[in-house]
Amino acid sequence: MKRQEKMKQEGQNNGGARLTRLSRFLYIVGVQSVRVLKKLGRWLKKKLRPLWMFIGLWLNRLTGRWIAGLKAESRALGEGLKIARARLQKARSFGLLQMMEEFFSVVSKSMVRHRKVFWAIINVAAPAAAVIALFFTVQYWSGLEFGLLLSYGDEQVGVIQDESTFDAATDMVNARMVHAAPQDAEAAVSLTPVFSLVAADKSAYTSAAAVCDAIIEQSDGIIAEGTGLSVDGKIVGVVKSSADLNHILNEILEEAKQGDSKAEAQFAQHIETTTGLFPTSAFISSNELSAMLQGTGLSPRAYKVQENDSIDNIAESFALSQTELRTINPSLTEEELQPGNILMVNIPKKMLEVEVTKLETYEEEIPYSTVTENDDSQYTDYTAVRVQGVNGVKEQTDRVTYIDGEEVNREKVSEVVVSEPTDKVVVTGTKKRPTGYEPGIGSGLLIWPTPSLRIITTYYEYRWGSFHTGLDISGGAAAGKPIVAADGGVVTTAGYHSSYGNYIIINHGNGMTTLYAHSSRLLVSVGDKVAKGQTIALVGSTGNSTGAHLHFEVRVNGALQNPLQYVG
């Protein structure tokens, strides 16, 4: 052990020595490096000094000549300006013409004498002016907006943003001509447009509607100004008065509200009114348009065949004849009418469907909860309601959306509790019910008192003018067969009675007692704790008896009971 400690100590000493030598080596290297770098810097400074001096002298001479020349030229220019001013003032006294001649003479001589200065200024100013001119030119042209000048037929329609405006206008023409005579519809867009690129202000672009009117004006048909109604992009009718059309639409919406001023109504389809030129053949009266919009048409819908469906009942469900149903579904047969197959049916649908959103307030029950309380004094099969549950009431407001009277969406907005629910309280026992096989403790469940005898010779009933208070149980060779306790309990009576003979009474608790009579021999005594199934006596014929049997009685709280309702 000492040798190991000595070796460990020597290893530590050697490690410390090596670390010391390494640190000294690094220190020497660092000091030496600093000395070398300083020496190199002094040498470079000494060797490069002539070069730096030469560069400095050259720059001084170059800039000195330039500055000296600039100073001399500035002095000469200043002196020339003084002479020119004196000459111009002198020439002014001889009149404007003489002064102008003198001015141009002075300028021309100055440009010749100081041509280097003027050329230097021109060499700098000309490129700068060109750059500035280019900048403003680009700014000007990039700020311009262009459009297409549209000519249609012999008329210049206006400036449009691009060709898509003309395409939209032709679509509008076709839509407006949907009710026109075929020749009018064809003639309306028969000409070829001409486009020319021009500078334009986008605020002055001609709209597609204005182009549409211009195209219709160029057609050969009879046209008039009116207001058309489009449903989902398709014009369904044109009337002369836009006020009449708006009145019809508002009437439909108000009728859908059914007098609810707070309801919101709008059309389920995309509705658009367009005022412009239409062929006269497309016009209808306001009454005709109103009847059309509120009328009902047929709309196709898919229907999934259900179990026990037939062609007849499907047709009847959708107010169709079998012929109409077969027309919609040409391949339909009874054999192909299988559950899950898809059929097409026609259902009534208004041209204009109205979507109505309104608030609905109603009362709704709040279900009560059931709370369970445990009672360790009661058995597990015990249950009793201590407090009856009562549902609460809440007032709920929903935002409901209908389309033509059919609910399509419901969203809860708020609810206010009018009365809180009362919880139902149920008491349940937690005490484990005894099985009866524990001595002295009854379970309440009785077993057959004579395991080897099953014949009932007399029931719990009237007999010979009096009521028989129990069961008489017997069988072959009954004498001496064992009698067992029907349940656990305590023996309260064990003795002889003039009528019962040798008999036993057992108290099982909870008000239940059993009686065993006419025994030949008693095997228990008063105060004994017996278990269910324990032999307590032997079958005999003592007392008022005509043969070996067991007379068995059951009492609950002192009242006689039919034993067959208790024994298993």
Secondary structure, DSSP 8 states (H G I E B T S, - for coil): -HHHHHHHHHHHHHHHHHHHHHHHHHHHHHHHHHHHHHHHHHHHHHHHHHHHHHHHHHHHHHHHHHHHHHHHHHHHHHHHHHHHHHHHHHHHTT-HHHHHHHHHHHHHHHHHHTHHHHHHHHHHHHHHHHHHHHHHHHHHHHH--EEEEEEETTEEEEEESSHHHHHHHHHHHHHHGGGS-HHHHHHHT-S-EEEEEEE--GGG---HHHHHHHHHHHSSS-EEEEEEEEETTEEEEEES-HHHHHHHHHHHHHHHHTT-TT-EEEESS-EEEEEEEEEGGGB--HHHHHHHHHSEEEEEEEEE--TT--HHHHHHHTT--HHHHHHHSTT--STT--TT-EEEEEEEEESS-EEEEEEEEEEEEE---EEEEEEEEEETT-EEEEE--B-EEEEEEEEEEEETTEEEEEEEEEEEEEE--B-EEEEEEEE----S-STT---S-B--S-TT--EEEE-SSEETTEE--SEEEE-TT-TT-EEE-SSSEEEEEEEEETTTEEEEEEEEETTEEEEEEEEEEE---TT-EE-TT-EEEEEB--SS-SSSBEEEEEEETTEEE-GGGTB-
